Amino acid sequence: AEDDALWDTAKYIRRMEKRLAEKPHSCEVEAVVYEHGTHFVFPDGMLKTMLPVGSALFVKLAFSAAKKYPKECKTARIDIDRRMTRVICDWRDRK
């Protein structure tokens, strides 16, 4: 997320994309940078599994961006969940 306060994640994702574009590889890559999402950007389902009670409260207490942009942060987690589920299902179905 752009608002990652612990390190400049978006910068490093962009650097990774640049390096991947410069090097030959056979990997399928889908990099996503969200405007808001905090440092703790787990898929929403995974977050609920790890913290079945109070996950939303934990994120709001731990990260200022989640206090300022709770809807956007949750939307990012849900989007990550959907993207990861799609990729895993596509991978599984190819086997």
PyMOL commands that place a pseudoatom at each C-alpha (Angstrom):
pseudoatom trace, name=CA, resn=ALA, resi=1, chain=A, elem=C, hetatm=0, pos=[0.000, 0.000, 0.000]
pseudoatom trace, name=CA, resn=GLU, resi=2, chain=A, elem=C, hetatm=0, pos=[1.132, 3.535, -0.708]
pseudoatom trace, name=CA, resn=ASP, resi=3, chain=A, elem=C, hetatm=0, pos=[0.441, 4.447, 2.931]
pseudoatom trace, name=CA, resn=ASP, resi=4, chain=A, elem=C, hetatm=0, pos=[2.688, 1.735, 4.416]
pseudoatom trace, name=CA, resn=ALA, resi=5, chain=A, elem=C, hetatm=0, pos=[4.283, 3.581, 7.322]
pseudoatom trace, name=CA, resn=LEU, resi=6, chain=A, elem=C, hetatm=0, pos=[6.864, 0.891, 8.140]
pseudoatom trace, name=CA, resn=TRP, resi=7, chain=A, elem=C, hetatm=0, pos=[8.659, 0.879, 4.784]
pseudoatom trace, name=CA, resn=ASP, resi=8, chain=A, elem=C, hetatm=0, pos=[8.143, 2.140, 1.258]
pseudoatom trace, name=CA, resn=THR, resi=9, chain=A, elem=C, hetatm=0, pos=[6.519, -1.003, -0.078]
pseudoatom trace, name=CA, resn=ALA, resi=10, chain=A, elem=C, hetatm=0, pos=[5.129, 0.645, -3.210]
pseudoatom trace, name=CA, resn=LYS, resi=11, chain=A, elem=C, hetatm=0, pos=[8.617, 1.826, -4.195]
pseudoatom trace, name=CA, resn=TYR, resi=12, chain=A, elem=C, hetatm=0, pos=[10.011, -1.692, -3.922]
pseudoatom trace, name=CA, resn=ILE, resi=13, chain=A, elem=C, hetatm=0, pos=[7.108, -3.240, -5.806]
pseudoatom trace, name=CA, resn=ARG, resi=14, chain=A, elem=C, hetatm=0, pos=[7.710, -0.820, -8.658]
pseudoatom trace, name=CA, resn=ARG, resi=15, chain=A, elem=C, hetatm=0, pos=[11.425, -1.653, -8.583]
pseudoatom trace, name=CA, resn=MET, resi=16, chain=A, elem=C, hetatm=0, pos=[10.569, -5.372, -8.703]
pseudoatom trace, name=CA, resn=GLU, resi=17, chain=A, elem=C, hetatm=0, pos=[8.286, -4.807, -11.701]
pseudoatom trace, name=CA, resn=LYS, resi=18, chain=A, elem=C, hetatm=0, pos=[11.056, -2.901, -13.494]
pseudoatom trace, name=CA, resn=ARG, resi=19, chain=A, elem=C, hetatm=0, pos=[13.597, -5.655, -12.850]
pseudoatom trace, name=CA, resn=LEU, resi=20, chain=A, elem=C, hetatm=0, pos=[11.180, -8.341, -14.002]
pseudoatom trace, name=CA, resn=ALA, resi=21, chain=A, elem=C, hetatm=0, pos=[10.522, -6.386, -17.200]
pseudoatom trace, name=CA, resn=GLU, resi=22, chain=A, elem=C, hetatm=0, pos=[14.272, -6.232, -17.866]
pseudoatom trace, name=CA, resn=LYS, resi=23, chain=A, elem=C, hetatm=0, pos=[15.004, -9.938, -17.311]
pseudoatom trace, name=CA, resn=PRO, resi=24, chain=A, elem=C, hetatm=0, pos=[13.690, -12.904, -19.268]
pseudoatom trace, name=CA, resn=HIS, resi=25, chain=A, elem=C, hetatm=0, pos=[11.468, -15.186, -17.176]
pseudoatom trace, name=CA, resn=SER, resi=26, chain=A, elem=C, hetatm=0, pos=[8.513, -17.498, -17.580]
pseudoatom trace, name=CA, resn=CYS, resi=27, chain=A, elem=C, hetatm=0, pos=[6.627, -16.379, -14.482]
pseudoatom trace, name=CA, resn=GLU, resi=28, chain=A, elem=C, hetatm=0, pos=[3.210, -14.791, -14.543]
pseudoatom trace, name=CA, resn=VAL, resi=29, chain=A, elem=C, hetatm=0, pos=[3.372, -11.716, -12.328]
pseudoatom trace, name=CA, resn=GLU, resi=30, chain=A, elem=C, hetatm=0, pos=[0.536, -9.574, -11.056]
pseudoatom trace, name=CA, resn=ALA, resi=31, chain=A, elem=C, hetatm=0, pos=[1.728, -6.745, -8.836]
pseudoatom trace, name=CA, resn=VAL, resi=32, chain=A, elem=C, hetatm=0, pos=[-0.799, -4.472, -7.194]
pseudoatom trace, name=CA, resn=VAL, resi=33, chain=A, elem=C, hetatm=0, pos=[-0.253, -1.289, -5.206]
pseudoatom trace, name=CA, resn=TYR, resi=34, chain=A, elem=C, hetatm=0, pos=[-3.160, 0.110, -3.227]
pseudoatom trace, name=CA, resn=GLU, resi=35, chain=A, elem=C, hetatm=0, pos=[-3.482, 3.734, -2.166]
pseudoatom trace, name=CA, resn=HIS, resi=36, chain=A, elem=C, hetatm=0, pos=[-4.587, 2.678, 1.327]
pseudoatom trace, name=CA, resn=GLY, resi=37, chain=A, elem=C, hetatm=0, pos=[-4.037, -0.637, 2.988]
pseudoatom trace, name=CA, resn=THR, resi=38, chain=A, elem=C, hetatm=0, pos=[-1.548, -0.269, 5.852]
pseudoatom trace, name=CA, resn=HIS, resi=39, chain=A, elem=C, hetatm=0, pos=[1.530, -2.403, 6.323]
pseudoatom trace, name=CA, resn=PHE, resi=40, chain=A, elem=C, hetatm=0, pos=[-0.595, -5.314, 7.535]
pseudoatom trace, name=CA, resn=VAL, resi=41, chain=A, elem=C, hetatm=0, pos=[-2.155, -6.224, 4.182]
pseudoatom trace, name=CA, resn=PHE, resi=42, chain=A, elem=C, hetatm=0, pos=[-3.229, -9.824, 4.568]
pseudoatom trace, name=CA, resn=PRO, resi=43, chain=A, elem=C, hetatm=0, pos=[-6.135, -11.212, 2.553]
pseudoatom trace, name=CA, resn=ASP, resi=44, chain=A, elem=C, hetatm=0, pos=[-9.317, -10.504, 4.489]
pseudoatom trace, name=CA, resn=GLY, resi=45, chain=A, elem=C, hetatm=0, pos=[-10.166, -14.191, 4.931]
pseudoatom trace, name=CA, resn=MET, resi=46, chain=A, elem=C, hetatm=0, pos=[-6.689, -14.957, 6.265]
pseudoatom trace, name=CA, resn=LEU, resi=47, chain=A, elem=C, hetatm=0, pos=[-6.910, -12.069, 8.711]
pseudoatom trace, name=CA, resn=LYS, resi=48, chain=A, elem=C, hetatm=0, pos=[-10.234, -13.389, 10.001]
pseudoatom trace, name=CA, resn=THR, resi=49, chain=A, elem=C, hetatm=0, pos=[-8.705, -16.869, 10.374]
pseudoatom trace, name=CA, resn=MET, resi=50, chain=A, elem=C, hetatm=0, pos=[-5.723, -15.520, 12.318]
pseudoatom trace, name=CA, resn=LEU, resi=51, chain=A, elem=C, hetatm=0, pos=[-7.855, -13.209, 14.459]
pseudoatom trace, name=CA, resn=PRO, resi=52, chain=A, elem=C, hetatm=0, pos=[-11.440, -14.521, 14.389]
pseudoatom trace, name=CA, resn=VAL, resi=53, chain=A, elem=C, hetatm=0, pos=[-12.541, -11.987, 16.976]
pseudoatom trace, name=CA, resn=GLY, resi=54, chain=A, elem=C, hetatm=0, pos=[-11.416, -8.378, 16.856]
pseudoatom trace, name=CA, resn=SER, resi=55, chain=A, elem=C, hetatm=0, pos=[-9.429, -8.399, 13.604]
pseudoatom trace, name=CA, resn=ALA, resi=56, chain=A, elem=C, hetatm=0, pos=[-10.896, -5.073, 12.445]
pseudoatom trace, name=CA, resn=LEU, resi=57, chain=A, elem=C, hetatm=0, pos=[-10.252, -3.512, 15.860]
pseudoatom trace, name=CA, resn=PHE, resi=58, chain=A, elem=C, hetatm=0, pos=[-6.660, -4.800, 15.889]
pseudoatom trace, name=CA, resn=VAL, resi=59, chain=A, elem=C, hetatm=0, pos=[-5.928, -3.299, 12.475]
pseudoatom trace, name=CA, resn=LYS, resi=60, chain=A, elem=C, hetatm=0, pos=[-7.454, 0.053, 13.484]
pseudoatom trace, name=CA, resn=LEU, resi=61, chain=A, elem=C, hetatm=0, pos=[-5.468, 0.156, 16.724]
pseudoatom trace, name=CA, resn=ALA, resi=62, chain=A, elem=C, hetatm=0, pos=[-2.202, -0.951, 15.129]
pseudoatom trace, name=CA, resn=PHE, resi=63, chain=A, elem=C, hetatm=0, pos=[-2.150, 1.255, 12.021]
pseudoatom trace, name=CA, resn=SER, resi=64, chain=A, elem=C, hetatm=0, pos=[-3.037, 4.904, 11.653]
pseudoatom trace, name=CA, resn=ALA, resi=65, chain=A, elem=C, hetatm=0, pos=[-4.058, 4.479, 7.991]
pseudoatom trace, name=CA, resn=ALA, resi=66, chain=A, elem=C, hetatm=0, pos=[-6.700, 1.973, 9.085]
pseudoatom trace, name=CA, resn=LYS, resi=67, chain=A, elem=C, hetatm=0, pos=[-8.106, 4.599, 11.443]
pseudoatom trace, name=CA, resn=LYS, resi=68, chain=A, elem=C, hetatm=0, pos=[-8.154, 7.267, 8.734]
pseudoatom trace, name=CA, resn=TYR, resi=69, chain=A, elem=C, hetatm=0, pos=[-9.257, 5.022, 5.847]
pseudoatom trace, name=CA, resn=PRO, resi=70, chain=A, elem=C, hetatm=0, pos=[-11.009, 1.944, 7.293]
pseudoatom trace, name=CA, resn=LYS, resi=71, chain=A, elem=C, hetatm=0, pos=[-13.240, 1.390, 4.257]
pseudoatom trace, name=CA, resn=GLU, resi=72, chain=A, elem=C, hetatm=0, pos=[-10.360, 1.647, 1.767]
pseudoatom trace, name=CA, resn=CYS, resi=73, chain=A, elem=C, hetatm=0, pos=[-8.124, -0.643, 3.841]
pseudoatom trace, name=CA, resn=LYS, resi=74, chain=A, elem=C, hetatm=0, pos=[-10.844, -3.279, 4.125]
pseudoatom trace, name=CA, resn=THR, resi=75, chain=A, elem=C, hetatm=0, pos=[-11.542, -2.993, 0.381]
pseudoatom trace, name=CA, resn=ALA, resi=76, chain=A, elem=C, hetatm=0, pos=[-7.838, -3.615, -0.302]
pseudoatom trace, name=CA, resn=ARG, resi=77, chain=A, elem=C, hetatm=0, pos=[-7.846, -6.730, 1.933]
pseudoatom trace, name=CA, resn=ILE, resi=78, chain=A, elem=C, hetatm=0, pos=[-10.980, -8.067, 0.209]
pseudoatom trace, name=CA, resn=ASP, resi=79, chain=A, elem=C, hetatm=0, pos=[-9.459, -7.416, -3.219]
pseudoatom trace, name=CA, resn=ILE, resi=80, chain=A, elem=C, hetatm=0, pos=[-6.268, -9.230, -2.220]
pseudoatom trace, name=CA, resn=ASP, resi=81, chain=A, elem=C, hetatm=0, pos=[-8.365, -12.142, -0.962]
pseudoatom trace, name=CA, resn=ARG, resi=82, chain=A, elem=C, hetatm=0, pos=[-10.240, -12.344, -4.289]
pseudoatom trace, name=CA, resn=ARG, resi=83, chain=A, elem=C, hetatm=0, pos=[-7.067, -12.062, -6.381]
pseudoatom trace, name=CA, resn=MET, resi=84, chain=A, elem=C, hetatm=0, pos=[-5.204, -14.706, -4.391]
pseudoatom trace, name=CA, resn=THR, resi=85, chain=A, elem=C, hetatm=0, pos=[-8.176, -17.077, -4.427]
pseudoatom trace, name=CA, resn=ARG, resi=86, chain=A, elem=C, hetatm=0, pos=[-8.483, -16.674, -8.212]
pseudoatom trace, name=CA, resn=VAL, resi=87, chain=A, elem=C, hetatm=0, pos=[-4.768, -17.335, -8.775]
pseudoatom trace, name=CA, resn=ILE, resi=88, chain=A, elem=C, hetatm=0, pos=[-4.729, -20.378, -6.494]
pseudoatom trace, name=CA, resn=CYS, resi=89, chain=A, elem=C, hetatm=0, pos=[-7.864, -21.827, -8.105]
pseudoatom trace, name=CA, resn=ASP, resi=90, chain=A, elem=C, hetatm=0, pos=[-6.465, -21.225, -11.605]
pseudoatom trace, name=CA, resn=TRP, resi=91, chain=A, elem=C, hetatm=0, pos=[-3.214, -22.930, -10.580]
pseudoatom trace, name=CA, resn=ARG, resi=92, chain=A, elem=C, hetatm=0, pos=[-5.082, -25.854, -9.019]
pseudoatom trace, name=CA, resn=ASP, resi=93, chain=A, elem=C, hetatm=0, pos=[-7.291, -26.297, -12.094]
pseudoatom trace, name=CA, resn=ARG, resi=94, chain=A, elem=C, hetatm=0, pos=[-4.266, -26.422, -14.413]
pseudoatom trace, name=CA, resn=LYS, resi=95, chain=A, elem=C, hetatm=0, pos=[-2.816, -29.422, -12.556]
for i in range(1, 95): cmd.bond("trace and resi %d" % i, "trace and resi %d" % (i + 1))
show_as sticks, trace
zoom trace
